[in-house]
Amino acid sequence: MSTLVPISAAVGNLTGRRKAAVMLIALGPEKAANILQHMDDQEVQLLSLEMAALRTVPAETTQAVFDELVERVTAGESGSLGGEDFTRDVLERRFGVARAKEILDEVTGNQTHRPFEFLRSTPPEQVAQFLQEEAPQTIAIVVASLPTSVAARVLAEMPKDIQAEIAMRIATMSETNPLVVRDLEAAIKDKLSVILDQELTAAGGVQSLAEILNQAGRSTERHVLQAMAESDLALAEEVRQRIFTFDDIVTLSDRDIQILLRDVDQKDLAIAMRGIDEAIQEKILGNLSERGAQMLREDMEVMPPQRKNVVDEAQSKIVRAARTLDDAGTISIRQADEEEIV
């Protein structure tokens, strides 16, 4: 756990990173999150560490920092509150709840490590190649235990002929015997010559697979669900209902679509709309301003044909943006049961 420390009113001895943390705290969670989205993970972690270490920032300190960094900013008289709650709010708005917890745990030193987390520093394609030698059940345990963002990339790198079987085993997994997981983790550590002590947690289940597929990209998502449906249609449908896809944008409220469209790149949107149903196109265009809709139509008309994987990636970017906004509570991507029945 990082030691919470008060900050001096003087700014002459503050590092640039500490000054940036003071500024982010003063701006508030929403604006701070908007700034962090333009930084890479390492920069975010370093600034998060600084913000988490600040307990209370005196008003005069905030004023001095703003005076130094911008032309004219007035700080609040009562000062600004930082600390872990503020930092968590900022990170959840930027990355969603799951990734925010990972970052905050890393910078505060409070994390409870999940098994196989040492594989996180290994390129996903290498992890996938290494795991191919293992039995499908072994692969499923390892993939389900990894952080969701890493698990998604590892699953995507797996050969198509075993992706569905791995996904099926993850979906039907409940709790794994800790002794089995411990022995398996030790064996994999030995093979990779990595020595790390990890604590064990339960992994797997339908929700675990859905979260992995949510980040794995549309191509992997389609292939896995189609293959699963051939052997267990009910299970495939249960997973599918927990996944938000680009086509599901039509289920959002007009307000939520408008918020989402403000958060996505215009070029990605133009590519993502190639070849989709007319009803989805009209729903999106109808939630843009008249000028915005006209510009989007023009972009689509002059854009050359795009490869399917390019369109899929553009759609995945927009879906990830929707899920990030949903995690932050800004929009809601969950469909009501009554609407599904109707």
Secondary structure, 3 states (H helix, E strand, C coil): CCCCECCCCCCCCCCHHHHHHHHHHHHCHHHHHHHHCCCCHHHHHHHHHHHHHECEECHHHHHHHHHHHCCCCCCCCCCEECHHHHHHHHHHHHHCHHHHHHHHHHHHCCCCCCCCHHHHHCCHHHHHHHHCCCCHHHHHHHHHHCCHHHHHHHHHHCCHHHHHHHHHHHHHCCCCCHHHHHHHHHHHHHHHCCCCCCCCCCCCCHHHHHHHHHHHCHHHHHHHHHHHHHHCHHHHHHHHCCCCCHHHHHHCCHHHHHHHHHCCCHHHHHHHCCCCCHHHHHHHHCCCCHHHHHHHHHHHHHCCCCCHHHHHHHHHHHHHHHHHHHHCCCCCCCCCHHHHHC
